[in-house]
């Protein structure tokens, strides 16, 4: 793959050179790079990318933390805020993801953590 930074991504072979010359331009080999917001890597995994999206979701949550903790805002309004701000920050480009079970669990843990903070503690014995 070629980018404007004169880098190229080798398809997983270790015996390939570290740089390549094409028309007097030298392209450096890299293990991963960003392209249209997604990370392209030689090992073709998305774990790093998922970690970055979860970090962005955390950032979005803590940016709006005062609204989520406010008692003046209803829980339904907080849930709508979550669905319109935080969830899209995490699931951007998710249609292209091939998820493993561990990655799916990591995303579900994040969602449960945020929803627990929004709704607060619950009493199982109450009706």
C-alpha positions as CSV (number, residue, x, y, z in Angstrom):
1,X,0.0,0.0,0.0
2,X,1.3,3.5,-0.8
3,X,0.6,6.6,1.1
4,X,1.6,10.2,0.8
5,X,4.2,9.7,3.6
6,X,6.3,7.5,1.3
7,X,5.6,4.3,3.2
8,X,4.5,0.9,2.1
9,X,3.0,-2.1,3.9
10,X,4.5,-5.6,3.1
11,X,2.0,-8.5,3.1
12,X,3.6,-10.4,6.1
13,X,6.8,-11.7,4.6
14,X,9.9,-11.1,6.8
15,X,12.5,-11.5,4.0
16,X,11.4,-8.4,2.2
17,X,13.6,-5.3,2.1
18,X,13.0,-2.4,4.6
19,X,12.7,0.2,1.8
20,X,11.9,0.2,-1.9
21,X,12.8,2.7,-4.6
22,X,10.4,3.6,-7.3
23,X,11.2,6.4,-9.8
24,X,13.8,7.9,-7.5
25,X,11.4,7.9,-4.5
26,X,12.2,5.8,-1.5
27,X,9.3,4.1,0.3
28,X,9.8,2.9,3.9
29,X,8.3,-0.3,5.0
30,X,5.9,0.0,8.0
31,X,4.0,-2.6,10.1
32,X,0.8,-0.5,10.3
33,X,-0.6,2.9,9.2
34,X,-3.8,4.9,9.3
35,X,-6.0,5.0,6.2
36,X,-9.4,6.8,6.2
37,X,-9.5,6.5,10.0
38,X,-8.8,2.8,10.1
39,X,-5.5,1.1,11.0
40,X,-4.1,-1.2,8.3
41,X,-1.5,-3.6,9.6
42,X,0.6,-6.5,8.3
43,X,-1.0,-9.0,10.8
44,X,-4.5,-7.9,9.7
45,X,-5.9,-7.7,13.3
46,X,-8.0,-4.9,14.7
47,X,-7.3,-5.2,18.4
48,X,-5.3,-2.0,18.5
49,X,-8.0,-0.2,16.6
50,X,-10.7,-1.4,19.0
51,X,-8.6,-0.1,21.9
52,X,-8.3,3.3,20.2
53,X,-12.1,3.4,19.6
54,X,-12.8,2.4,23.2
55,X,-10.4,5.2,24.4
56,X,-12.3,7.6,22.2
57,X,-15.6,6.4,23.8
58,X,-14.1,6.9,27.2
59,X,-13.0,10.4,26.2
60,X,-16.6,11.2,24.9
61,X,-18.1,9.8,28.2
62,X,-15.8,11.8,30.5
63,X,-16.3,14.9,28.4
64,X,-20.0,14.7,29.2
65,X,-19.7,13.2,32.7
66,X,-21.4,16.1,34.4
67,X,-24.5,15.6,32.3
68,X,-24.5,11.9,33.0
69,X,-24.2,12.5,36.7
70,X,-26.8,15.3,36.9
71,X,-30.0,14.4,38.8
72,X,-31.9,17.1,36.8
73,X,-31.6,15.1,33.5
74,X,-33.9,12.1,33.2
75,X,-32.4,8.6,32.6
76,X,-34.1,8.4,29.2
77,X,-32.4,11.7,28.1
78,X,-29.1,10.3,29.4
79,X,-29.7,7.1,27.4
80,X,-30.4,9.2,24.2
81,X,-27.2,11.1,24.8
82,X,-25.3,7.9,25.1
83,X,-26.8,6.5,21.9
84,X,-26.2,9.7,20.0
85,X,-22.7,10.7,21.2
86,X,-20.8,7.8,22.8
87,X,-21.9,4.8,20.9
88,X,-21.2,6.3,17.5
89,X,-17.7,7.3,18.7
90,X,-17.0,3.6,19.4
91,X,-18.7,2.0,16.5
92,X,-17.4,4.2,13.7
93,X,-16.4,2.0,10.7
94,X,-17.7,-1.1,12.7
95,X,-19.3,-2.5,9.5
96,X,-15.8,-3.4,8.3
97,X,-14.7,-5.1,11.5
98,X,-14.3,-8.9,11.8
99,X,-14.7,-9.4,15.5
100,X,-13.4,-12.2,17.7
101,X,-15.2,-13.2,20.8
102,X,-12.7,-11.5,23.0
103,X,-13.1,-8.2,21.1
104,X,-16.9,-8.4,21.3
105,X,-16.6,-9.0,25.0
106,X,-14.3,-6.0,25.4
107,X,-16.9,-3.8,23.6
108,X,-19.7,-5.2,25.7
109,X,-17.8,-4.6,28.9
110,X,-17.3,-0.9,27.9
111,X,-21.0,-0.5,27.1
112,X,-22.1,-2.1,30.5
113,X,-19.6,0.2,32.3
114,X,-21.0,3.3,30.8
115,X,-24.7,2.2,31.3
116,X,-23.9,1.4,34.9
117,X,-22.6,4.9,35.4
118,X,-25.6,6.4,33.7
119,X,-28.3,4.4,35.6
120,X,-26.4,4.0,38.9
121,X,-26.8,1.2,41.4
122,X,-29.9,-0.9,41.2
123,X,-31.8,-2.8,43.9
124,X,-32.6,-6.3,42.8
125,X,-35.3,-6.8,45.6
126,X,-37.3,-3.7,44.6
127,X,-40.3,-4.1,42.2
